Amino acid sequence: MKVSSTLKYARISPQKARMIVDIIRGNKVMHATKTIQFMPQKAAGIIRKILDSAIANAENNNGADIDDLKVSQAYVNEAPTFKRFRARARGRGTRILKRNSHITIELSDE
């Protein structure tokens, strides 16, 4: 059985979110939760909420046992980028790219 949870248009760059996702991929759910809990990064808090949502989906929708679940797939894709401008010297402006992410976590009991 596979259960997933997705957050779209998260306001964090994919590069920063992938660092955290790479750490939890392939771990047991309880170990992944404990690992993320003590990380200071902003991405850790966002990914923890998605992981908790996936656990709740597995437990409530499919009646899965939490102790048997593991993170089978976790990936971060790039979402549309916000383009902004910042004032520079001599009346010019430069483009600022504010990157967004689509974060997906998939759990399985296998």
matplotlib code that plots the C-alpha trace (Angstrom):
import matplotlib.pyplot as plt

x = [0.0, 1.3, 0.1, 1.3, 1.0, 1.8, 2.4, 2.3, 3.7, 5.7, 7.7, 11.1, 13.7, 13.9, 17.6, 17.0, 14.1, 16.0, 18.7, 16.2, 14.3, 17.5, 18.0, 14.7, 14.3, 14.3, 13.9, 11.2, 8.5, 9.2, 13.0, 12.3, 10.0, 12.5, 15.3, 13.4, 12.1, 15.5, 16.6, 16.8, 16.1, 12.8, 12.4, 12.5, 9.3, 7.5, 8.5, 7.5, 4.0, 3.8, 5.2, 2.6, -0.1, 1.0, 1.1, -2.5, -3.6, -2.2, -3.7, -7.2, -7.8, -6.1, -5.9, -2.1, 0.1, 2.5, 5.3, 5.5, 5.5, 8.7, 9.4, 9.6, 9.8, 10.3, 11.1, 11.0, 10.1, 10.4, 7.2, 6.7, 9.1, 8.1, 10.0, 10.7, 12.9, 15.4, 16.6, 20.3, 22.7, 22.2, 18.5, 18.8, 17.0, 18.0, 15.7, 15.3, 14.0, 12.0, 11.8, 9.0, 8.6, 6.2, 7.1, 5.8, 6.3, 5.2, 4.9, 4.7, 4.5, 6.7]
y = [0.0, 3.4, 6.7, 10.1, 13.7, 16.8, 20.5, 22.6, 26.1, 26.1, 29.3, 27.7, 27.1, 23.4, 23.3, 24.1, 21.6, 18.8, 18.8, 17.8, 15.4, 13.5, 12.9, 11.2, 9.2, 5.5, 5.8, 4.4, 7.0, 7.3, 7.8, 10.4, 12.3, 12.4, 13.4, 16.3, 17.5, 18.8, 20.4, 24.3, 24.8, 26.3, 23.4, 20.9, 22.4, 22.4, 18.8, 17.6, 18.9, 17.0, 13.9, 14.1, 14.6, 11.4, 9.5, 10.6, 9.7, 6.2, 5.7, 7.1, 6.3, 2.9, 1.7, 1.2, 0.6, 3.5, 1.2, -0.6, 2.5, 3.9, 6.8, 5.1, 8.2, 11.8, 14.4, 18.2, 19.6, 23.2, 25.3, 28.6, 31.3, 34.8, 37.5, 40.7, 43.7, 45.4, 49.0, 49.3, 52.1, 54.7, 54.2, 50.6, 47.5, 43.8, 40.8, 38.8, 35.2, 33.9, 30.2, 27.9, 24.1, 21.2, 18.8, 15.1, 12.4, 8.9, 6.2, 2.4, -0.5, -2.8]
z = [0.0, -0.9, 0.6, -0.3, 0.7, -1.4, -0.7, -3.8, -4.2, -1.0, -0.5, -0.2, -2.9, -4.1, -3.4, 0.3, 0.6, -1.1, 1.6, 4.2, 2.0, 1.1, 4.8, 5.5, 2.3, 2.9, 6.7, 9.0, 9.7, 13.4, 12.8, 10.1, 12.4, 15.3, 12.9, 11.4, 14.8, 15.9, 12.7, 12.7, 9.0, 7.8, 5.3, 8.2, 9.7, 6.3, 5.5, 9.0, 8.4, 5.1, 6.7, 9.5, 6.9, 5.0, 8.3, 9.1, 5.6, 6.0, 9.4, 8.8, 5.1, 4.9, 8.5, 8.3, 11.3, 11.9, 13.1, 9.7, 7.5, 5.8, 3.5, 0.2, -2.0, -1.2, -3.8, -4.4, -7.8, -8.9, -8.9, -10.8, -9.8, -8.7, -10.5, -8.6, -9.2, -6.8, -7.3, -8.1, -8.7, -11.5, -11.8, -12.9, -11.6, -11.4, -11.4, -8.2, -8.6, -5.7, -6.2, -5.1, -4.6, -4.9, -2.1, -2.2, 0.4, -0.3, 2.4, 2.0, 4.4, 2.3]

ax = plt.figure().add_subplot(projection="3d")
ax.plot(x, y, z, "-o")
ax.set_aspect("equal")
plt.show()
